[in-house]
Amino acid sequence: MKVSEVMKKNVVCVNEEDAVSKVLAKMEAGSMHQLIVTRGEKDGEFVGMIVLKDLLVAECDPQKTKIKKFIVRPATLDVGDSLEDAVVKILNSGYKALPVLKDGELQGIVSMTDLIKYVDYSEEVDVEKFLGKPTNMKDTDNLGKALSLMADHNISRLPVVNYEDKLVGVFDALSLIKFLKFPCDGPPRFSGMFAVEKGSLKDFLVKDYLRPTVVMTTEEFSVKKAVSSLQSHEEIVLTRKDVPVGVITAKDLLELAVQEEEMPIYISHYKKIDPMLYGRFEDLLYTFVKRFSKQFFIQKFFIYVDAYEAGLGDKKFAKKFDDKKYNEKFSLRARLITANKFFAAHSFAWDLIDATHLLLEKFEKQLVKYHEKGLDVKKQRKIKQRK
């Protein structure tokens, strides 16, 4: 099957001359994290894409600033690409969807949600593979804490719970549009959530910016139900006794569709990384996988990289010590898939290599703990057999 057979042809677009505020309103209305950008009149020339998280951290006046300042040029799909090619391209791109072109002209768009409908899941996936300790927030927490957690963990959504730790909703990047659209008393808000307004965010509570989500208990989970639910919702929150125990997105299901390779490392980032730095980064990942692959039967290793420009306070700190290292913060989120279990970890540091070391140390601790637990189980079995 070809990309042309599954792509959406009626693409929601914005013009490069549109104001940030207009684009944010369109993203909120359509619950979209990305929009195609064109130049000229209706059905104009394709020039790139605009990404919600870039707008949320921009220091600008959303009413006056045009989006052409924030356009990114993503990888693209060709109408003749196979679905297998599309799965790999979209996972490696760092985007939720990619434009489809023919001879440089926009033909449509394909998202992760579109692709999961056509994936052949050879066997029923055990729900245990999706379970872990999700990054939850209390409904009485403030927006400042929410933004810090999302940046530090390199995630785009947070399950929100009440005082009994029961799920009440989800907070995500789309929730922030509501916050930006309605100014409060005092100085006007010009976005720049990580740098300009961080001090004032403590005055706004997460519970006022929640959105509903799909809730599925671990007992009722199935891949078929998950694929169906994700066609109209951003995620599925898995629960046990109303307590969140995992989150499933289209990306999680799509990862299962990637064919296993000899060295199964998949790195995703949409911002350019210095080639020398990237080489060192890759070497660390390959060394880690080679070290643990045979013992733990590593099948796939997905790493998602995000880079944030340092805030004003960070830059002053860097200038004080004449240290260029503090110009960017790196956030890594990764999932390690073995034959028996999924492992997840994240890290956050000023330097990509530092962040990588922290990430791999976390995975090593998890693997060692899992191995030791297995040894204890075997030991207990032997004792029972002797008795």
CORZIJO-V236984 format. One record per helix or strand. SS is the DSSP state (alpha for helix, beta for strand). FROM is the first residue (numbers start at 0). TO is the last residue. If there is no record, write none. Layout:
ss=SS from=FROM to=TO
ss=SS from=FROM to=TO
//
This chain:
ss=beta from=1 to=1
ss=alpha from=2 to=5
ss=beta from=7 to=7
ss=beta from=12 to=14
ss=beta from=18 to=18
ss=alpha from=19 to=29
ss=beta from=33 to=38
ss=beta from=44 to=50
ss=alpha from=51 to=55
ss=beta from=58 to=58
ss=beta from=65 to=65
ss=alpha from=66 to=69
ss=beta from=71 to=71
ss=beta from=76 to=77
ss=beta from=81 to=81
ss=alpha from=82 to=92
ss=beta from=96 to=101
ss=beta from=104 to=110
ss=alpha from=111 to=115
ss=alpha from=126 to=129
ss=beta from=136 to=137
ss=beta from=141 to=141
ss=alpha from=142 to=152
ss=beta from=156 to=160
ss=beta from=166 to=171
ss=alpha from=172 to=180
ss=beta from=190 to=190
ss=alpha from=199 to=202
ss=beta from=204 to=204
ss=alpha from=205 to=208
ss=beta from=210 to=210
ss=beta from=213 to=216
ss=alpha from=222 to=228
ss=beta from=235 to=239
ss=beta from=242 to=247
ss=alpha from=249 to=254
ss=beta from=264 to=267
ss=alpha from=274 to=295
ss=beta from=297 to=308
ss=alpha from=311 to=319
ss=alpha from=323 to=326
ss=beta from=327 to=337
ss=beta from=341 to=348
ss=alpha from=351 to=385
//
